[in-house]
């Protein structure tokens, strides 16, 4: 038997309803904040990620799914969403659109070859948002507020926002020099990856998951202590904006994030839910003022974030937000040959009007049809046979009260609509 590949999983119908819920909420919040959806390919030229994420990053060194196509071109399944967005902005000249800044969001699968664990798979899904075209600290505040609002809309309140600043290029260069010198005497006491990162990019040492509680890292110099005046001004106004919105946050001097393109503000929103275990970060992001320029576009500042959908669903385990009983409006119960009694036309006419209706495909007995209707949580049974066809009526039975009334075929749609009006339907379709 052919089985799914390690690190992937099937989203079955019952689970898919939960995914649809978090996607629907995402789109509604995005609309409130005036973000527009963008969709990019799931594979890109490998160079895109090598240049943007960084050759020395763990993602590029260990985790990307690379393949050569028949034209001998090197391609990579996207491991993250920001670089493809930056490429799309450059290629389609979105930076020249008069409506600036560009506020974009995306949702889709990403791919990283890493050890599968709870809430982390080799094919995973991200919801991300980017604001491109403004260097204002207001944009940093906007993107953090967007992320928090989305979590609140899902009913996730037990979170903490952590922010930090890496500063501008001058700040980062100065800080990296100081950090490398600080780590040098004790670097052998850290893990092998940290020893390699110390040479390639010392900032990544602070992002280590193995030694994150090691006193060497806890006592390391902080990026915020080495900011230029301009970078300090920017970060102070980000903090001021968060305070103006009365958002709960704390400054975490060791927060750096794991991608090379970040400058200035970086942030994470972490859940305090026990369901996530050690993988508590729900969303991470920051400012990347030079990425588009480094990918051969114009000088274009930007900021963004990305959620892991799988972690969101873990944080929402047992949440009433995702509890919904899948139901339909009606189930058509045929007492004889549905091919000859115009039952199919009745069903289709109702569907074209937005009524959720299903019927039997397995030639079930009358009793079995009623059982199937109950499995689908049908609000009404529509009982129809040769006798009803001759009289031009259909018997409509309420599944909850047991009340049954004959309704003229021509009046059926209006009758059902009236009965359903003001009722609740988890599907949110016309007629509810």
N, C-alpha and C positions, 0 to 999 in steps of 0.2 A: 504494500500500500504506500502510495506517495504521501508524505507528510509535509506539513509546513516547515519552512526553514527556521533554524534556531534563531531566536531573537525577534521573530515575527509572531503574529497572532491573528485569529479570526475575530472580527466584531460581529457577533450574532445578532439577529433581529431585536431581541429584548434589550441587549446592551446598546445597540445602535440608537435606540430611542433616547438614551442618556447623552450620547454624543450629539444628537440633533438638538437636544436641549441646550447644551453649553455653546453650540454653534449659533443657535437662535439668539441667545442672550448676548453673545459676542457682537452679532450684527446690529442688534438694537442699541447697545451701548455705543458702538462705533458710529451709528447714525446720529445719536445725541451729540457726540463730540465732533461730528462732521468729518469723519474719516471715510475714504472711498476704498473699495476693494481692488487689489491687484493680484494677478495670478501669473506666476512665472513657471518655466519648465522644471521638472524634477531632476534633470541633469544638465550640467553646464560644462564648459571647457575647464579642465582641471586647473589651468592657470589662474582662473578667477579666485578660487579658494586658497591657492598657494600664496597669491599676492595679498589677499585681503585678511584672511584669518592668521596667516603667518607660517612660514616654513618650519619654525621651531615649535609650533603649537602641537599639543598632543593630538588634536583633531587631525591635522595634516600628517603628522608622523605615524600615528597608530590607527586612526579610526575611519578614514575616508574609504568609500567604495569606489575604486578607480577601475576604468576599463578602457580598452582601445577599440574603436569602432572599425568598420571595414575600410574606412579611408585612412587608417593609421593615425587617427586623431585621439588624443588623450581626453577622456571625459570623466566626470565625477558625479555620482548621485549627491544631491545637495545635502550637506551636513547641517546647514543653518540657513536662515532666510534673508539676512541683511545684505550679504554680498550680491545675491541675484537681484534684489530690489535696486541696489546701487547700479548694477549693470544695466537694468531696464531703464532707469532714470537717464543714464548717459545715452544709451542707444536710441531711445525714443524722445530725447531732448525735453524731458519733463521739467528740467530746470529752467527752461525758457517759457514755460506756461505762465501767463499773466497772473493766474491765481496762485500766488505764493503765500506761505509755504505749502508744499504738497503734503497732505495728511493721508497716509496710505495704511491699509491693513491687509493681512493675508492669513490663510489657514491652509495647512497641507502637511503631507508626510515628509520627514527628513530621515537621513540614514547615517548611522555611525556604527562602526564595528567595535563594539565594546562588550564587556561582560554583562549579559542580561541579568537584571535584578528587579525587585519590586518597583514599579513605576518607571522603569528604564529599559527600553528595548532597542534592538538594532534598527528596526523601523519604528519611528515614533512620530508624533504629530505636534506641530507648534502653531499657536496663534500668535502673530506678531504685529506690531504697529510701528510706523516710522513717520517722523515729521522732518521733511527735507527742505532746506532753503532758509533757515533762520538760525542765527547764533545767539538769540536772546535767551536769558535764563528762564523767561516765561515759558518757553517751549519745553524745557526740562521739567518744570512744574506741571505743565499740561500732560505730558506723557506719563508721569508718575500718578497723577490724579486719575487719568484714564484707566490705568492698570488697577488701581484701588477700587474705582467705581465698578469695574467689571467683577471683581471679587465680591464686592458688597451685593451686587445684583444677583450673584449666585448664592448668597447667604453665607459667604465665608468671611467671618469677622475676626477670628482669632489669629491675626497676622501682625507682623512687625515689619516696618519699612526701615531698611538700612541704606544710608547714602554715604558717599565719599567723593573726593575729587582727586583725579590723577594730574590735574592741571593741563596747561598747554604743552607744546613741544619742548619749550625751554625748561618748564617745570619737570617734565618727565625725564629729560636727559640728565638734569642735575640730580634728581632723586635716585635714578638708576645707578649713578656713579656712587652715591652715598650708600645705597643699599648693598651694592656689590662689595664695597669695602667693609661694611658691617658684617656681612655673612662670611667673608673669606676665612677668618680664623677658626670658625666652627662648622664649616660646610660639611665636613666628613661625618658630623653627627646627625645629618639629615639624610633622607632617603636618596636612593640612586637617581630618581627623576629630578629631585631638587638639586643634586650636584650637577647634573647636566643643564638644568634650567639656569643655574647660577652663571654659567658661561654664556648661554644663548640669550636669555632674557630673564634677569633676576626678578622682575615683577611677578613672574609665574610661580616663584617660590612661595609667595604669600598666598597663592591660591591652592596650595597643596592640601589634599584631603587626608593624606597620611600623617603629616606633621602639623596639622592645623592648631593643635593645642600645645605644641612644643614651645617652651619658654623662649627659645631663640627667635621664633617667629612672633610670638606674642609681644616681645620686647623690642621688635625691630623698629627702625625709624618709620614715621608715618608720612605718606605722600602729602597730606595737607600742611605739614610743617615746612614744605619746600616749594610752595606755590609762588609764582610771580604775582606782582600787584594786580595785573589784569585777571589772572586766574583766580586770585583770592576774591576780587570784586564779583566775578561770575558766581562763584560758589556761595558767597555770602547772600547774594540775591536769590539763588535757588532755595537756600534755607529760609530766607525771609518769605518767599512765596509759599512754601510748605506751611510755615507758621500762620500765614494769612488765611489759608484754607483750613487751619486747625486740624491738620493731619498729624497722626502719631508717627513719629520717626525718631531715629537715632543716628548719629554720625559714627560709622565704623571705620576707624583709621586703617584697618588691614584689608578692607574690601577693595579688590582690584579687578575682578572678573577675568576670564581666561582668554580673551581675544586681543590680538595686537592692535586693532584699529581704534580702541577706546581712548578718548581724551576727555579732560574735564570731568563732568559728573558721571559716576557709575552708581548703580543701585540694585538692590534685591528686595523682594518681598517674601518673607519667610512665614510659613504656617507653624503654629504651635500645636497642631493636631498630632496625636499619637499615631494616627493611621499612616503617616508618612515615614515614621522612623527617622533615620539619620538624613534622609533625602527631603529636607524641609523647605528648600527653596522652590517657590511656585513660579516666580517670574524674575528675570534679570535683564538688565539693560544698561544703557548709558549713551553718552554723546560720542560721535565719531566724525569730527570736523574735517578730517583729511582723507577719508576713504574714497570718496568720489573723485577727488583730484588724483589720488594715487592710482586709480583705475583709468586714468587718462581723460577724466571729465574736467569740468571747470571747478574752481574753488567753491565748494558748496557744503556748508555746515549741516549737520543732521543729528538726530537723536532717536532712539528706539528701544523697544523691549520685545521679549518673546516669552510666552507661557508654554509649558509642557502640558499638553492635554491629558496625558495619562496621569500625571501627578495631580492635576485638578480633580480628576475623577476619583482618585484615591482620597483626596481631601474631602470629597463630597460623599464618601461612603456613608450610607444610612441617613443621608440628608433628605428631608422632605421635599427639597427643591427638585430632586430627580425622581421622586415618587409620582408616577402617573399610570393610571389604568388605561391601557390601550383599548379603545372602544370604537364601535361603528354605530351609525344611526339606525340601520335596519338590516335585516337578513331576509332575503326572499325565499320563501318555502313553497316549492312547486309540488302540487298534488298529482300532476301527470306530466306529459311530455312538454318540456319547456321550449322545444323547438317549434311546436305547432300552436301554442297558446299565446303567442306574442309576449311571453314573459321576458325574453331578452330585450325587447324594445322598451318595455316598462322600466327595466333595470337601467338601461342606458340613458333613457330620458331623465331619470332621477339623478344619475351621476353627472350628467351635463349641467344640472342645476346645482351641483355642489353637495348632494346628499351622499354620505358614505354608506355604501351598500355592498353586500357580497351575497353569494349564493352557492349552491352545492355543485361540485364537479365530479363527485364519486358515486353518483347514483345511489345515494343513501336512502334508507327508509324514512318515513315521516318522523318517527321518534328520534332517529339519528340526526336529522336536519335540525330539530329543535336543540339537541345537545351541542351541535356545532355552533349554532347561533349564540348559545350561552357561553361557549368557550371564547367567542369573539366579543363578548359583552355587548351584544346588540340591544339597543334601546327598544326597538319594535320588531315584531315578526310580521312579515307581509305574506299572508297565506292566500294562495291563488291556484285555482284549478279550472277544469272544464266548466263546472257550474258557474263559477265567478265570471269566467270569460263570457259566457252567454248573457249574463246579467249586466256586464260592463262595470263590475265592482271588484274590490279586493278587500279582504278582511285584514284589518290592522289591529294587532294585539300588543298591548303594552307589557313588556317583559317584567316590569316591577309590580304593577297593580293587577295584572291578569285581565284587565278590561279589554274587550274586543268589540270593534265597531266596523260595520261595512262602509266603505268609502268608494265613491265613484272614481273610476280610473282617471277621468279628466280632472278631478279635484285632488288627486293623491298628493301631488307635489306641494300644493298650497296647504293641505291638511298637515303634512309632516312638518313643513316649515313653521306653521303656527304652533304645533306641539313642542317643537325643539327650541322655539324662540325663548330666550332667557334661561334655557337649560345650560348645563356645563358639559363641555366636550374637550378632552385633553388635546384633541387634534387641532383645535382652533379654526375649523373650516367653516365655509359658508353654510348657514342654516343653524349654527349653534346659538 
